[in-house]
Amino acid sequence: MLSTNLLRRSPQTIVRSLERRGEDSGVVADLARTDEQWRQALSELEDLRARRNEASRAIGDLMKKSGAAAEADARKEEVRVLGERLKALEDESRTLETSFRDTMLTLPNIVSDRVPDGEDETGNVVVREEGGKRSYDFELKPHWELSESLGVTDFERGAKLSGRMFYALGEAGARLQRAVVQWMIDLHRERHGYEERGVPFLVLGQTMVNSSNLPKFADALYHDAEEDLWLIPTAEVPLTSLHADEILPPGSLPIKYMAHTPCFRRERAAAGSQVRGLKRLHQFEKVEMYQFVEPERSPAALDELVEHASDIVRGLGLPFRILQLCSGDLGFASTLSYDVEIWTPASEEWLEVSSCSNCTDFQARRANIRYRKEHGARPDLVHTLNGSGLALPRVLIALLETFQQPDGSVRLPDALVPYMGGQQTLDPR
């Protein structure tokens, strides 16, 4: 959530940021009016309470005097009228406060000056590419054919169980996915310094608000209305709130967490190659990286996150590129983001496997996460950053398509062989 002080001090900063995102900036003027009305109501409340207290004290003094009964009665009537006005004004103040807060929750984070302008994903900028695209002397098969012939996936039974955009894994797929996840977790722990956390997959509505998924993305989430529990779309959601309403002690930052969870999303996509196979799904696995840092460290921490995600792709021997997201494609909570995309040679397209974002104090303000720089210092909001490290099953798509062999088998990257019990290839059934 944006700072109320920013709205009052520099509303044009918010207006400019919304315009860069291609969103309606008229809401800022409406918010400013609501804020002014709310502050006026609070000021009038203070005045009315003071007048009521003064009148109540006067009644006590008058009751001690003889012959002052009529004046005391008049004062009692004044207190009654003031009480009614106070009740009405308190209700009005609460309504204004709720309206103000609800609207503030719909405003995205401020776009960094480092972000290039652009209307949509076509305005994203390629920062660099690594690993040359391979050439093949045989006809490549797309992953949805390979994965079925190798026993990696079972799309028919997955759809039978849960419908469109779900899948089941076979023996080879379940083993491969587990191997990739465990290798990524080990690498993040041993090389990058993350601590693993196990988190709930169902969370409270407030937890979704803290991470900025609510109210903006309610339609994209699965919700149990009776219990008010929400299925997480990413481990970022529960990781954000692990330290909600806490003041972190001096010396505790940075905190670097990772978590492996399923992710649940109500994807709305048309039929065709964009949703065929494992590209777009309602449920998938992901390892998430998350950092709580001091504000001055967040720019460097973002670069670090991008490198950690890149390190995973590099270790698998896959060609990849880094994109800087433009203003029109930037995530709601982010001020600056980079995507990591891997090349899939049979599909002939780049697929995002990680999006690394600096959310500054946007989530921390919602979740009330603060820290003390030193003992006795005033607590300040932390900065939060997140990035996939990485998202399955798009990694599986790239592995299958990139390392396929002429005989229909797939050679496994050296990094995964120990995690597959020494198995070096996936062979057709």
N, C-alpha and C positions, 0 to 999 in steps of 0.2 A: 504494500500500500504506500502511496506517496505521502509525504509529510504535509500536514496541515499548514505548517509554517511556509512551505514552498508555495502553496496556493495563495496565501495571504501576501507573501513577500514578492513573488515573481510568477504571477499567473501566466505570463507570456512564455515562460519556459515550458510549461505544460502544453499550452496551445501549439507552440512550434513542434514539440515532440509528437503530439497527436497528428498534426498535419503531415509530418514526415512519415508517419505510419499509414497515412491515407485514411484516417478516422476523423469523425465529426468533432471539431473542437468547440462547438457551441456549448457543450456540457460544462465547460470551465466557467463561463459567465453565470450559468444557472447555479453552479456550485457556490460561486462567490456570493450570490444573492442569498442562498440558503444559509451560508455561513454567517453572513451579516445579520439575517433575521434571528438566527439562533443566538448569536452573541448579544443582540438587543434584548431578546427574551431573558437571557441569563442575567443581564444587567438590571432589568426591570424586576426580576425575581428577588435579587439581592435588596433592591430598594423597598419592595413590598414587605419582605421579611423584617427589615429594619423598622419600618413603620408599624408593623403588627407587634413587634416586640416592645416598641416604645409605648404603644397604646395599652398593651397588657400591663406594663409596669405602672402606667398612669392609673389604670383601673384599681390596682392594688392600693395605690396612695389615696385615691378618692374614697375607697371603701372605709378607710380609717377616719375620714372626716365626717362630721355630722352635717347634714343638710346638703351633701354632695351626691345624693342617690341619683338624681336626674342626669347629672353630668356623667356619672359612672355608667348609667344605662346607655347614654349616647355613645360613650366610648366602646361599650360592649357591642353595640350595633356596628360601629366602625370596624371592630375586630372581625365580626361575622362577615361583613362585606369584603374586607381584605382577604379573609380565608377563602371565600368563594373565588375571588380573582386569582389568588395564588394557585388554587386547585386547577383552574382553567389554564393558567399560564404554564404550570408544571406539565400538564398534558401536551400543550402546544410545544413546549421546549423539547419534550421527549420525542414528539413526532418529527420535529425539525432535526434533532440529533440523529434519529434513525435514518431519515431520508438522506442526510449528509453522509453518514457513514456508508450506507448502502451504495450511494453513487460513487463515493471514493473507491470502493472495492471494485468498481467496473473500469477504473482508469489503469492503463498499463504503465510499466516502468518508463522512465525517461530514456530516450534514445541517446546513446553516447555520441559525442562529436566525432568519434573515430569510425562510426558506422557509415558506410556509403549509402547515398539515397537510391531508392528504387521502389517500384510499385509492387513487385512480387518476386518469386524465386528467380526470374530471368535477370534480376538486377544483382544477384549474388556474385561475388568476385572470387575467382580462383586464386588462392594465395600461393600454392605450390602443388606439384605432383611428385610422387615418389614411386619407384619401382616401375620398370617398363612393362607395357602390355605385351603379353606373350603372343607368339605366332604359332599356328597349328597347321599340320599337313593332313588333317582329316576333318571331317564335318563334325562340328560340336553339337552336343545334345543339350537342350535347356534343362535346368535343374529339376523341373517337375517330371521329366522323363527319367533322368538319371536316378533321382531319389527313390522312385518306385521300383526300378529294376534292381537297385542295390539293397532294398529293404530298409531304407532310411525313413521313408514316409509311407503312410497309408491314408491317402486323401479320401477314398471312398468310405472307409469305416469312420474316419473323423467326422465327415459330413453326416453319416448315419447317426452318430452320437449327438451332435450338437448343431448341425446345419451348416450353412454356407460360411466360409472364411474361418473354419476350424480344421484341425488336422490331427492325426495320430502319428506317433513315431513307432517304427519297428525296432527290432533288436539293434540293428546297426545305427539307426538314428538316435535312439535313446543313449547308447554308449557314447556316440560321437558328441552329442550335445553335452553330456555330463563331463566328458573329457575336456571340451573347450572351456566350459564354465570353470572347472577346477583349475585348469592351467591359467586362466585369466586371473582368478582370485589369488593363486599362489604368486603370480608375477606382480600384481598390485601390492600384495603384502610384503614380499621380499625385496622388490626393487623400488617401489613407489611409496611405501610407508603407510598404507591404508590399514585400518583396523576393521575387521568384518563385524557386522551386526545382523542379527536375525530379527525381522520386523513383522508385524501383522499384515495380512493382505486385505483385511477389512478394517476401515478406520472411520472415526466419527466425522460428521460434517465439518466441525471446527478445524480438524486436521487438514481437510481439503481446502478450507479457507486460508489457513496458514501458508500452504504451499502455493496459493494463487490459482488453484484449479476451480474453486468455487468463488463467486457465482458464475464466472465467465463461461466455464466449459461443462456445465451441468448436463447438457444434452449429449455429451460425448462419454459420460460415465455411467457405470452400472450401479444401481442404487436399490437397497432394501429399505423401502419407505417405512415399513412397520418398526424396524429397529433403528432406523436412521444410520445405517452403516453403508459405506461406499467401498467398492472394490478398487484397489489402487491401480492407476494407469502407469505407474512407475514407482520404484522405491524412493525416488526423490520426495514423494509425499510424506511417508512416515519418517524418513531421515530428517526432514526439515523440523519436525515437531519433537524430536527426541529431547531437545533442550528448550522447548517452549516454556515461557514464564520463568526462565532461570537467569541468574546473573553469574556468568562464568568467571572464576577467580583469576587473578593475575597469573600469567605464565601458562595458562591452559590452551592458548591458541598458538598455532593452528590446530584444529581437530579435523582429521581426515578419516571418513567412514566409507565403507563399501558394503553393498548388500546385493545378494542374488535373489530375485523374486520373479514370479510370473507377473505379467502386466495385462490388464484388461481394458479394452477400448472399444467403444461402439463406433468403429470405423464405418463410414458411409462412402462406398466406392462403387462405381459402375462395373459391370462385367467386362472381361477382356484381359489383355496381357498384364495390365497394371495390378490385377488382383490374383492372377493365376499362380498356383503353387504356394510358395511361402512368402510372397512379397508383402501382402497386407492381410492381417489377421486380427481376430477379436481377442485372442490370447496368445502371448509369446513370452519367452524367457529373456531376462536381461540382467547384466551386472551393472550396478550404478555406482559412480564415484560421487562423493559429496564432501565439500569443505566448508568449515566455519573459520573465517580469518579476520584479522584486524583490517579496517577499511583501507589503509595505505598499502596493504599487501595484495588486495584483490586483483589488480591488473596482472601482476606477476603470477598469481595463483591460476588465473585463466590460461595463461600461456603454458603453465605446468600441466593443467588438465588436458589440454590439446595434445601435448607431447606424450602424456600417459596413454591416451586413447590411440595415438599414432604408434606407440611402442608395441601395442598389442597387434595391430595390423601388420606392422613390420615383422614381428616375430613369427607370423603365419606365412610370410612370404607373398603377401597379396599386394597388387598395385593399388594405390589410394591417392586421394587428393584432399586438400584442405580448402574449404570455402568460407569466406567471411560473409555472413548474412547481411543483406541490405535492410533498410528501415522498414520496407513493406513486408518483409518475410521474417522479421524478428519476433521471437516468442514474447508472450504477454508479460512475463515477469523479468525478462532479460533486458539489460542495457547494452550488451555486446555479446555476440555469439559466433562460434565457428562450428561448422559441420565437418565430420570426417566421412568421406564416401569411398566405397571400394568398387573396383571395376569388375563387372560380371561379363565375361567374354561371349558366352552363348546368347545371353539376353541383350548384349551390347548396350549396356547402360550402367550409369553410376548409381549405387544404392547407399543411402545414408545408414551408417551403423553407429554413429555417435553425434550428439549435438552438445557442445560444451558452452555453458553460459555463465556470465557474471550477473547475478541478480542484485548486487550491491546490498542496500539495507531494506529492499522492498519486501522480501519474505520475513526478515527479522522483525520488522515493524508490525506485521500482522501477527506473528507468533510471539512477540515480546521477548526476543532473545538478545540479552545484553552481556557485556563483559566489563571488567575493571582493568584498566591498563596497569594500575598499581594499587596497592592497599590504600584505602581511604579515598580513592579517586571517584569522581562521578561516573556512574555506569553509562556506557554508550552502546549503540546498536552494533552488532557484528555485521559483517558482509557474508553472504552465502553464495556458493558456486556449485554447479552440478554438471555432470557429463556422463554419458553412457560409456561403459568400459568392458565389453561392448554389448550391442543388442543382437540377440539371437531371434529368429533363425536366418537373418540375412547374411550373417557370417557363414552359415552352412551353405547358402546359395553360392557364395563366392568360392568356398572351398571345393564344392562339387564341380562347378563349371570351370574353374581355373586349373584344377589338377586332374581332370579327366584324361583317360588314356584311350588309345585307339580301340582296345578290346572291351571298352565299356567299364573298366575298373577306374577307381580314383586313388591316386597316391596321396597319402597323408603327409602333412608337413612334419619335419623332424621333431619340432617342439611337442607335437601331440602323441608321438609314438609311445613314449613311456606311460602316458595317461590312458593309452589303449592296450595296455598289457603287452607291448612290443609289436602289435599289429601294424603293418606298414601300408596296407592297401585295403580298400573296400572293394569287394568283388561281387559281380552280378550273381544273383541267386540261381 
